[in-house]
Amino acid sequence: MQDDDRPEYVTTDAIVRSYHATEPVFAGILREIRELSKKKPEATMSASKVKIINRVLSDLLVFLQSQPEGKYLEQLDDQTLPQVSDALMVMVQFETALASFAKRHRARDRFSSILFHWVTEERLLEDEEAENEADEYFGEAEG
C-alpha cells in the first residue's frame, strides 16, 4: 500500500479490543448516571462511585487522549466529589469522543456496502500482503 492510499486514521487491534471491552461498561454506567441525574442532579457523588467511574474513564483515556477531542477529556475529581449533573457532563464528553473514535477508525468494507471494519495497522498489513500475493499469482499467470 502506497502512502497516498493509506487512510488518515489508523488504530491497532489492541486498541480495538480495549474499545470493545470498555465501551459497554461505560455505556451501562452512563445509563445509571443519566437516571440518577433525573432524580437528584444536585446530589454529590460518593467516593466509591467516582472511583468506579474513573477506572473506566482511565481505560478510555488510554486511546482517546490522543484523539482530537482528547484535550477535553478528564477523569472525575475524586478530591472534591462532583455533583451528579457535573459527572454526567464529563461522561457525555466521553460518549461523544467514543462515537467520533469509532466513526474515524472504521471504514466501509470493500466487498459489502453495509459492512464496516476497523482500520488497524494489522488489517492494513494483511490487505497489503494479500494484494502482493494476488499480484504475484496473476503476474505469473500472465507470463
TORDREN-461974 format. One record per residue: chain; y, z, x of N, C-alpha, C, O in turn; residue in one letter. Coordinates in Angstrom, 3 decimals, padded with zeros to 6 digits, always signed. Each point is the difference from the previous one (the first is absolute). Layout:
BEGIN
<site A,<Y,Z,X>,<Y,Z,X>,<Y,Z,X>,<Y,Z,X>,A>;
...
This chain:
BEGIN
<site A,<-001.180,+000.000,+000.847>,<+001.180,+000.000,-000.847>,<+001.239,+000.000,+000.889>,<+000.138,+000.844,+000.885>,M>;
<site A,<+000.741,-001.776,-001.122>,<+001.220,-000.083,+000.775>,<+000.976,+001.051,-000.493>,<-000.080,+000.437,-001.148>,Q>;
<site A,<+001.016,-000.024,+002.022>,<+000.981,+001.007,-000.382>,<+000.822,-000.437,-001.202>,<+000.436,+000.842,-000.785>,D>;
<site A,<-000.214,-002.156,+000.625>,<+000.761,-000.506,-001.149>,<-000.727,+000.277,-001.310>,<+000.637,+000.188,-001.036>,D>;
<site A,<-001.977,-000.161,+001.078>,<-000.805,+000.206,-001.201>,<-000.244,+001.473,-000.303>,<-000.472,+000.337,-001.085>,D>;
<site A,<+000.783,+000.526,+002.011>,<-000.287,+001.423,-000.151>,<+000.892,+000.605,-001.090>,<+001.213,-000.212,-000.004>,R>;
<site A,<-001.820,+000.965,-000.915>,<+000.796,+000.654,-001.045>,<+001.005,+000.981,+000.612>,<-000.219,+000.540,+001.084>,P>;
<site A,<+001.296,-000.331,-001.783>,<+001.042,+000.903,+000.498>,<-000.475,+001.453,+000.040>,<+000.304,+000.730,+000.943>,E>;
<site A,<-001.048,-000.313,-001.967>,<-000.458,+001.385,-000.080>,<-001.515,+000.055,+000.117>,<-000.721,-000.593,-000.802>,Y>;
<site A,<+000.249,+001.313,+001.811>,<-001.425,+000.139,+000.254>,<-000.281,+001.485,+000.220>,<+000.766,+000.689,+000.673>,V>;
<site A,<-001.858,-000.206,-001.239>,<-000.394,+001.386,+000.184>,<-001.383,+000.021,+000.666>,<-000.416,-000.998,+000.588>,T>;
<site A,<-000.277,+002.099,-000.673>,<-001.342,+000.103,+000.586>,<-000.982,+000.503,-001.053>,<+000.400,+000.563,-001.019>,T>;
<site A,<-001.679,-000.771,+001.275>,<-001.034,+000.506,-000.908>,<+000.073,+001.523,-000.116>,<-000.217,+000.547,-001.082>,D>;
<site A,<+000.518,+000.138,+002.178>,<+000.086,+001.462,-000.026>,<+001.116,+000.468,-000.931>,<-000.170,+000.969,-000.740>,A>;
<site A,<+001.290,-001.644,+000.777>,<+001.111,+000.368,-000.877>,<-000.350,-000.307,-001.453>,<+000.347,+000.773,-000.893>,I>;
<site A,<-001.021,-001.874,+000.647>,<-000.430,-000.329,-001.371>,<-000.961,+001.078,-000.511>,<+000.095,+000.416,-001.154>,V>;
<site A,<-001.011,+000.032,+002.001>,<-000.920,+001.077,-000.411>,<+000.788,+001.269,-000.327>,<-000.295,+000.682,-000.981>,R>;
<site A,<+001.281,-000.373,+001.793>,<+000.837,+001.171,-000.249>,<+000.769,-000.149,-001.314>,<+000.112,+000.951,-000.773>,S>;
<site A,<+000.413,-002.145,+000.529>,<+000.704,-000.283,-001.255>,<-000.929,+000.256,-001.185>,<+000.371,+000.696,-000.946>,Y>;
<site A,<-001.582,-001.262,+001.001>,<-000.946,+000.139,-001.110>,<-000.477,+001.440,-000.184>,<-000.314,+000.402,-001.120>,H>;
<site A,<+000.255,+000.368,+002.181>,<-000.424,+001.391,-000.105>,<+001.120,+000.891,-000.537>,<-000.265,+000.953,-000.732>,A>;
<site A,<+001.494,-001.252,+001.087>,<+001.121,+000.876,-000.306>,<+000.716,-000.352,-001.303>,<+000.437,+000.894,-000.724>,T>;
<site A,<-000.315,-002.161,+000.424>,<+000.791,-000.428,-001.164>,<-000.493,+000.602,-001.321>,<+000.830,+000.459,-000.785>,E>;
<site A,<-002.139,-000.438,+000.502>,<-000.433,+000.596,-001.277>,<+000.277,+001.502,-000.084>,<+000.321,+000.513,-001.072>,P>;
<site A,<-000.442,+000.184,+002.188>,<+000.300,+001.435,+000.020>,<+001.492,+000.199,-000.275>,<+000.389,+000.851,-000.799>,V>;
<site A,<+000.428,-001.645,+001.469>,<+001.449,+000.062,-000.219>,<+000.324,-000.295,-001.465>,<+000.787,+000.724,-000.609>,F>;
<site A,<-001.374,-001.766,+000.038>,<+000.277,-000.380,-001.389>,<-000.353,+001.134,-000.962>,<+000.727,+000.250,-000.962>,A>;
<site A,<-001.836,+000.430,+001.219>,<-000.393,+001.128,-000.847>,<+000.993,+001.143,+000.074>,<+000.372,+000.572,-001.024>,G>;
<site A,<+000.055,-000.239,+002.226>,<+000.987,+001.070,+000.170>,<+001.324,-000.401,-000.648>,<+000.648,+000.823,-000.647>,I>;
<site A,<-000.252,-002.063,+000.815>,<+001.247,-000.470,-000.597>,<-000.044,+000.116,-001.525>,<+000.990,+000.393,-000.618>,L>;
<site A,<-002.120,-000.730,+000.010>,<-000.146,+000.162,-001.459>,<+000.226,+001.450,-000.408>,<+000.704,+000.282,-000.969>,R>;
<site A,<-001.307,+000.629,+001.720>,<+000.150,+001.427,-000.316>,<+001.453,+000.451,+000.146>,<+000.504,+000.741,-000.843>,E>;
<site A,<+000.155,-001.172,+001.880>,<+001.401,+000.389,+000.223>,<+000.897,-000.594,-001.088>,<+000.950,+000.645,-000.442>,I>;
<site A,<-001.249,-001.869,+000.012>,<+000.769,-000.599,-001.105>,<-000.142,+000.839,-001.272>,<+000.983,+000.260,-000.694>,R>;
<site A,<-002.207,+000.158,+000.398>,<-000.222,+000.835,-001.184>,<+000.732,+001.330,+000.126>,<+000.647,+000.456,-000.943>,E>;
<site A,<-000.755,+000.153,+002.100>,<+000.671,+001.281,+000.237>,<+001.515,-000.167,-000.095>,<+000.696,+000.885,-000.496>,L>;
<site A,<-000.197,-002.001,+000.964>,<+001.437,-000.266,-000.038>,<+000.512,-000.129,-001.433>,<+001.143,+000.359,-000.280>,S>;
<site A,<-001.973,-000.866,-000.628>,<+000.395,-000.108,-001.407>,<+000.152,+001.386,-000.634>,<+000.853,+000.218,-000.860>,K>;
<site A,<-001.707,+000.714,+001.309>,<+000.001,+001.336,-000.594>,<+000.990,+000.934,+000.675>,<+000.736,+000.727,-000.667>,K>;
<site A,<-000.723,-000.750,+002.006>,<+000.831,+000.961,+000.747>,<+000.626,-000.673,+001.221>,<-000.388,+000.309,+001.127>,K>;
<site A,<+001.350,-001.225,-001.320>,<+000.575,-000.726,+001.141>,<+000.750,+000.890,+000.995>,<+000.082,-000.317,+001.186>,P>;
<site A,<+000.464,+001.436,-001.685>,<+000.787,+000.888,+000.864>,<-000.846,+001.052,+000.697>,<+000.511,+000.745,+000.838>,E>;
<site A,<-001.788,-000.671,-001.166>,<-000.871,+001.013,+000.601>,<-000.161,-000.249,+001.486>,<-000.080,-001.145,+000.443>,A>;
<site A,<+000.035,+002.221,+000.323>,<-000.236,-000.100,+001.437>,<-001.497,-000.142,+000.236>,<-000.809,+000.709,-000.600>,T>;
<site A,<+000.462,-001.617,+001.464>,<-001.416,-000.234,+000.293>,<-000.551,+001.129,+000.860>,<+000.720,+000.591,+000.804>,M>;
<site A,<-001.989,-000.304,-000.981>,<-000.638,+001.027,+000.822>,<-000.266,-000.551,+001.399>,<-000.097,-001.212,+000.195>,S>;
<site A,<-000.018,+002.101,+000.754>,<-000.277,-000.397,+001.383>,<-001.343,-000.727,+000.088>,<-000.141,-000.936,+000.788>,A>;
<site A,<-000.843,+001.351,-001.581>,<-001.317,-000.643,+000.063>,<+000.062,-001.435,-000.532>,<-000.655,-000.886,+000.550>,S>;
<site A,<+001.427,+000.646,-001.604>,<+000.153,-001.367,-000.511>,<+000.696,-000.885,+001.038>,<-000.410,-001.139,+000.224>,K>;
<site A,<+001.443,+001.658,+000.394>,<+000.729,-000.766,+001.017>,<-000.931,-000.323,+001.163>,<+000.045,-001.104,+000.543>,V>;
<site A,<-000.876,+002.046,-000.162>,<-000.938,-000.227,+001.104>,<-000.995,-001.108,-000.347>,<-000.275,-000.868,+000.828>,K>;
<site A,<-000.261,+000.894,-002.040>,<-000.952,-001.032,-000.446>,<+000.670,-001.370,+000.006>,<-000.552,-000.971,+000.518>,I>;
<site A,<+001.742,+000.906,-001.097>,<+000.724,-001.281,-000.069>,<+000.320,-000.501,+001.403>,<-000.174,-001.183,+000.290>,I>;
<site A,<+000.639,+002.073,+000.581>,<+000.376,-000.415,+001.353>,<-001.184,-000.517,+000.810>,<+000.171,-000.873,+000.851>,N>;
<site A,<-001.367,+001.399,-001.100>,<-001.179,-000.533,+000.702>,<-000.199,-001.473,-000.336>,<-000.300,-000.811,+000.876>,R>;
<site A,<+000.467,+000.478,-002.142>,<-000.156,-001.396,-000.429>,<+001.152,-000.847,+000.531>,<-000.220,-001.098,+000.510>,V>;
<site A,<+001.447,+001.604,-000.629>,<+001.161,-000.748,+000.487>,<-000.100,-000.243,+001.502>,<+000.406,-001.054,+000.491>,L>;
<site A,<-000.940,+002.016,+000.228>,<-000.177,-000.146,+001.449>,<-000.924,-001.168,+000.320>,<+000.274,-000.786,+000.907>,S>;
<site A,<-001.369,+000.677,-001.656>,<-000.923,-001.126,+000.205>,<+000.667,-001.333,-000.324>,<-000.240,-000.997,+000.682>,D>;
<site A,<+001.071,+000.976,-001.715>,<+000.699,-001.231,-000.369>,<+001.048,-000.380,+001.039>,<+000.186,-001.180,+000.296>,L>;
<site A,<+000.491,+002.172,+000.251>,<+001.047,-000.276,+000.990>,<-000.543,-000.676,+001.252>,<+000.729,-000.720,+000.683>,L>;
<site A,<-001.994,+000.946,-000.380>,<-000.598,-000.610,+001.187>,<+000.210,-001.505,-000.005>,<+000.320,-000.587,+001.034>,V>;
<site A,<-000.497,-000.046,-002.196>,<+000.171,-001.452,-000.043>,<+001.260,-000.456,-000.734>,<+000.413,-001.149,+000.156>,F>;
<site A,<+000.200,+002.016,-000.945>,<+001.204,-000.427,-000.717>,<+001.284,+000.169,+000.815>,<+000.990,-000.690,-000.244>,L>;
<site A,<-001.010,+001.596,+001.198>,<+001.217,+000.283,+000.767>,<+000.509,-001.223,+000.760>,<+001.207,-000.137,+000.201>,Q>;
<site A,<-002.095,-000.742,+000.219>,<+000.410,-001.186,+000.758>,<+000.446,-001.151,-000.910>,<+000.425,-001.048,+000.485>,S>;
<site A,<-000.522,+001.243,-001.780>,<+000.396,-001.030,-000.957>,<+001.510,+000.058,-000.244>,<+000.634,+001.005,+000.320>,Q>;
<site A,<-000.051,-002.063,-000.881>,<+001.448,+000.006,-000.242>,<+000.483,+001.206,-000.814>,<+001.087,+000.518,+000.253>,P>;
<site A,<-001.891,-000.066,-001.231>,<+000.425,+001.139,-000.808>,<-000.308,+001.340,+000.655>,<+000.359,+001.053,-000.526>,E>;
<site A,<-001.022,-001.097,+001.668>,<-000.425,+001.223,+000.667>,<+001.112,+000.959,+000.352>,<-000.211,+001.212,+000.033>,G>;
<site A,<+001.388,-001.736,+000.230>,<+001.121,+000.872,+000.383>,<+000.439,+000.919,-001.143>,<+000.716,+000.975,+000.233>,K>;
<site A,<-001.138,-001.277,-001.464>,<+000.366,+000.829,-001.148>,<-001.056,+001.028,-000.362>,<+000.214,+000.822,-000.891>,Y>;
<site A,<-001.341,-000.858,+001.565>,<-001.129,+000.845,-000.372>,<-000.063,+001.259,+000.850>,<+000.183,-000.038,+001.217>,L>;
<site A,<-000.443,+001.141,-001.879>,<-000.206,+001.256,+000.718>,<-000.827,+000.938,-000.861>,<-000.069,-000.139,-001.221>,E>;
<site A,<-000.553,+001.093,+001.889>,<-000.797,+000.987,-000.713>,<+000.921,+000.959,-000.756>,<+001.208,+000.040,+000.235>,Q>;
<site A,<-001.798,+000.721,-001.137>,<+000.759,+001.017,-000.719>,<+000.341,+001.139,+000.947>,<-000.764,+000.308,+000.915>,L>;
<site A,<+001.892,+000.301,-001.134>,<+000.422,+001.121,+000.842>,<-000.796,+001.235,-000.397>,<+000.141,+000.510,-001.112>,D>;
<site A,<-000.977,-000.034,+002.025>,<-000.831,+001.163,-000.321>,<+000.686,+001.326,+000.323>,<-000.562,+001.066,-000.253>,D>;
<site A,<+001.762,-001.124,+000.805>,<+000.769,+001.221,+000.282>,<+000.848,+000.394,-001.213>,<-000.036,+001.145,-000.451>,Q>;
<site A,<+000.792,-002.104,-000.064>,<+000.761,+000.223,-001.227>,<-000.716,-000.800,-001.083>,<+000.271,-001.185,-000.189>,T>;
<site A,<-001.157,+001.823,-000.497>,<-000.882,-000.674,-000.947>,<+000.810,-000.798,-001.021>,<+000.950,+000.517,-000.588>,L>;
<site A,<-001.331,-001.785,+000.381>,<+000.769,-000.865,-000.903>,<-000.280,+000.293,-001.475>,<-001.026,+000.577,-000.360>,P>;
<site A,<+001.966,-000.991,-000.467>,<-000.245,+000.002,-001.441>,<-000.952,-001.153,-000.312>,<-000.120,-000.945,+000.779>,Q>;
<site A,<-000.536,+001.030,-001.893>,<-000.955,-001.030,-000.400>,<+000.683,-001.365,-000.077>,<-000.565,-000.997,+000.450>,V>;
<site A,<+001.769,+000.942,-001.013>,<+000.701,-001.281,-000.132>,<+000.323,-000.602,+001.367>,<-000.050,-001.219,+000.163>,S>;
<site A,<+000.380,+002.056,+000.815>,<+000.262,-000.501,+001.353>,<-001.279,-000.530,+000.646>,<+000.016,-001.038,+000.662>,D>;
<site A,<-001.109,+001.748,-000.856>,<-001.287,-000.455,+000.533>,<-000.378,-001.334,-000.626>,<-000.513,-000.886,+000.686>,A>;
<site A,<+000.759,+000.737,-001.971>,<-000.305,-001.253,-000.688>,<+000.801,-001.150,+000.597>,<-000.530,-001.094,+000.194>,L>;
<site A,<+001.794,+001.335,+000.094>,<+000.836,-001.061,+000.578>,<-000.554,-000.449,+001.356>,<-000.058,-001.197,+000.278>,M>;
<site A,<-000.342,+002.139,+000.551>,<-000.569,-000.327,+001.308>,<-001.296,-000.798,-000.181>,<-000.236,-000.988,+000.695>,V>;
<site A,<-000.580,+001.425,-001.623>,<-001.291,-000.658,-000.194>,<+000.147,-001.400,-000.585>,<-000.806,-000.880,+000.304>,M>;
<site A,<+001.801,+000.664,-001.123>,<+000.248,-001.335,-000.541>,<+000.408,-000.952,+001.124>,<-000.340,-001.183,-000.038>,V>;
<site A,<+001.058,+001.683,+001.028>,<+000.333,-000.831,+001.165>,<-001.278,-000.435,+000.715>,<-000.107,-001.150,+000.427>,Q>;
<site A,<-000.852,+002.048,-000.293>,<-001.285,-000.339,+000.609>,<-000.755,-001.008,-000.859>,<-000.610,-000.931,+000.526>,F>;
<site A,<+000.648,+001.112,-001.839>,<-000.669,-000.932,-000.909>,<+000.555,-001.411,+000.187>,<-000.758,-000.967,+000.060>,E>;
<site A,<+002.064,+000.856,+000.031>,<+000.650,-001.297,+000.200>,<-000.377,-000.590,+001.354>,<-000.266,-001.198,+000.107>,T>;
<site A,<+000.243,+002.032,+000.921>,<-000.368,-000.468,+001.337>,<-001.457,-000.471,+000.038>,<-000.308,-000.993,+000.658>,A>;
<site A,<-000.583,+001.690,-001.352>,<-001.405,-000.415,-000.054>,<-000.140,-001.362,-000.681>,<-000.750,-000.857,+000.467>,L>;
<site A,<+001.468,+000.663,-001.563>,<-000.061,-001.287,-000.701>,<+000.534,-001.117,+000.889>,<-000.572,-001.089,+000.038>,A>;
<site A,<+001.656,+001.349,+000.671>,<+000.568,-001.004,+000.908>,<-000.957,-000.308,+001.139>,<-000.154,-001.157,+000.393>,S>;
<site A,<-000.491,+002.193,+000.140>,<-000.961,-000.189,+001.082>,<-001.130,-000.919,-000.444>,<-000.359,-000.939,+000.710>,F>;
<site A,<-000.200,+001.212,-001.889>,<-001.114,-000.818,-000.506>,<+000.450,-001.436,-000.239>,<-000.720,-000.941,+000.332>,A>;
<site A,<+001.894,+000.770,-000.901>,<+000.497,-001.353,-000.268>,<+000.255,-000.762,+001.297>,<-000.293,-001.192,+000.097>,K>;
<site A,<+000.831,+001.878,+000.881>,<+000.369,-000.617,+001.277>,<-001.224,-000.363,+000.836>,<+000.021,-000.992,+000.728>,R>;
<site A,<-001.076,+001.779,-000.824>,<-001.163,-000.159,+000.880>,<-001.211,-000.615,-000.685>,<-001.114,+000.075,+000.519>,H>;
<site A,<+001.325,-000.679,-001.676>,<-001.089,-000.687,-000.684>,<+000.413,-001.445,-000.212>,<+001.184,-000.313,-000.126>,R>;
<site A,<-002.177,-000.557,+000.090>,<+000.265,-001.428,-000.192>,<-001.021,-000.561,-000.973>,<-001.109,+000.517,-000.135>,A>;
<site A,<+001.504,-001.570,-000.529>,<-000.914,-000.681,-000.917>,<-001.125,-000.622,+000.819>,<+000.237,-000.633,+001.029>,R>;
<site A,<-001.450,+000.822,-001.499>,<-001.158,-000.573,+000.673>,<+000.079,-001.517,-000.077>,<+000.325,-000.555,-001.050>,D>;
<site A,<-000.616,-000.109,+002.141>,<+000.140,-001.458,+000.021>,<-001.069,-000.724,-000.816>,<+000.133,-001.194,-000.270>,R>;
<site A,<-001.191,+001.905,-000.123>,<-001.060,-000.611,-000.792>,<+000.087,+000.353,-001.486>,<-000.803,-000.478,-000.802>,F>;
<site A,<+001.770,+001.309,+000.439>,<+000.125,+000.425,-001.392>,<+001.471,+000.206,-000.333>,<+000.763,+000.515,+000.818>,S>;
<site A,<-000.376,-000.911,-002.000>,<+001.403,+000.169,-000.383>,<+000.273,+001.378,-000.588>,<+001.156,+000.353,-000.231>,S>;
<site A,<-002.211,+000.436,-000.016>,<+000.219,+001.315,-000.603>,<-000.371,+001.168,+000.911>,<+000.331,+001.144,-000.310>,I>;
<site A,<-001.003,-001.405,+001.411>,<-000.414,+001.073,+000.904>,<+000.991,+000.174,+001.148>,<+000.601,-000.960,+000.482>,L>;
<site A,<-000.452,+002.205,-000.063>,<+000.857,+000.313,+001.132>,<-000.838,+000.722,+001.048>,<-001.029,+000.595,-000.321>,F>;
<site A,<+001.465,-000.649,+001.556>,<-000.657,+000.748,+001.073>,<+001.080,+000.614,+000.886>,<+001.143,-000.454,+000.034>,H>;
<site A,<-001.543,+001.490,+000.672>,<+000.917,+000.635,+000.940>,<+000.141,-000.902,+001.224>,<-000.983,-000.587,+000.453>,W>;
<site A,<+002.175,+000.475,+000.074>,<+000.252,-000.758,+001.220>,<-000.083,+001.006,+001.151>,<+000.916,+000.785,+000.243>,V>;
<site A,<-002.059,-000.845,+000.456>,<-000.235,+000.938,+001.101>,<-000.239,-000.766,+001.292>,<-000.355,-001.179,-000.007>,T>;
<site A,<+000.560,+001.880,+001.109>,<-000.277,-000.597,+001.318>,<-001.444,-000.493,+000.053>,<-000.280,-001.090,+000.499>,E>;
<site A,<-000.633,+001.913,-001.025>,<-001.413,-000.328,+000.046>,<-000.315,-001.239,-000.841>,<-000.784,-000.853,+000.417>,E>;
<site A,<+001.384,+000.756,-001.575>,<-000.250,-001.170,-000.857>,<+000.570,-001.265,+000.629>,<-000.624,-001.060,-000.058>,R>;
<site A,<+001.806,+001.168,+000.658>,<+000.588,-001.168,+000.663>,<-000.898,-000.485,+001.133>,<-000.174,-001.204,+000.188>,L>;
<site A,<-000.396,+002.145,+000.568>,<-000.903,-000.349,+001.090>,<-001.263,-000.678,-000.539>,<-000.456,-001.000,+000.554>,L>;
<site A,<-000.105,+001.551,-001.637>,<-001.186,-000.613,-000.613>,<+000.311,-001.414,-000.489>,<-000.793,-000.919,+000.202>,E>;
<site A,<+001.947,+000.749,-000.846>,<+000.392,-001.330,-000.495>,<+000.165,-000.981,+001.155>,<-000.408,-001.158,-000.091>,D>;
<site A,<+001.007,+001.631,+001.169>,<+000.206,-000.867,+001.171>,<-001.337,-000.404,+000.609>,<-000.193,-001.159,+000.369>,E>;
<site A,<-000.726,+002.110,-000.263>,<-001.326,-000.305,+000.548>,<-000.739,-000.994,-000.893>,<-000.659,-000.911,+000.500>,E>;
<site A,<+000.764,+001.080,-001.813>,<-000.658,-000.918,-000.932>,<+000.596,-001.405,+000.121>,<-000.729,-000.992,-000.033>,A>;
<site A,<+002.047,+000.912,+000.172>,<+000.646,-001.310,+000.175>,<-000.454,-000.660,+001.295>,<-000.253,-001.205,+000.029>,E>;
<site A,<+000.150,+001.989,+001.042>,<-000.454,-000.547,+001.285>,<-001.439,-000.510,-000.096>,<-000.323,-001.064,+000.527>,N>;
<site A,<-000.542,+001.831,-001.203>,<-001.387,-000.425,-000.175>,<-000.070,-001.288,-000.820>,<-000.780,-000.899,+000.314>,E>;
<site A,<+001.591,+000.813,-001.358>,<+000.016,-001.207,-000.829>,<+000.502,-001.190,+000.808>,<-000.546,-001.099,-000.098>,A>;
<site A,<+001.584,+001.322,+000.896>,<+000.526,-001.084,+000.842>,<-001.060,-000.477,+000.989>,<-000.159,-001.202,+000.216>,D>;
<site A,<-000.568,+002.150,+000.384>,<-001.058,-000.358,+000.939>,<-001.110,-000.776,-000.701>,<-000.483,-001.009,+000.513>,E>;
<site A,<+000.091,+001.481,-001.672>,<-001.090,-000.628,-000.757>,<+000.392,-001.411,-000.409>,<-000.740,-000.953,+000.246>,Y>;
<site A,<+001.888,+000.821,-000.862>,<+000.395,-001.315,-000.504>,<+000.429,-000.912,+001.134>,<-000.131,-001.220,-000.102>,F>;
<site A,<+000.635,+001.788,+001.169>,<+000.344,-000.814,+001.172>,<-001.241,-000.613,+000.613>,<+000.007,-001.164,+000.400>,G>;
<site A,<-001.093,+001.962,-000.323>,<-001.263,-000.497,+000.535>,<-000.626,-001.014,-000.956>,<-000.611,-000.974,+000.442>,E>;
<site A,<+000.757,+001.197,-001.736>,<-000.605,-000.879,-000.996>,<+000.664,-001.382,+000.028>,<-000.648,-001.015,-000.253>,A>;
<site A,<+001.941,+000.992,+000.564>,<+000.713,-001.285,+000.049>,<-000.358,-000.792,+001.236>,<-000.008,-001.231,-000.024>,E>;
<site A,<-000.291,+001.934,+001.111>,<-000.233,-000.651,+001.287>,<-001.328,-000.601,+000.140>,<-000.310,-000.576,+001.043>,G>;
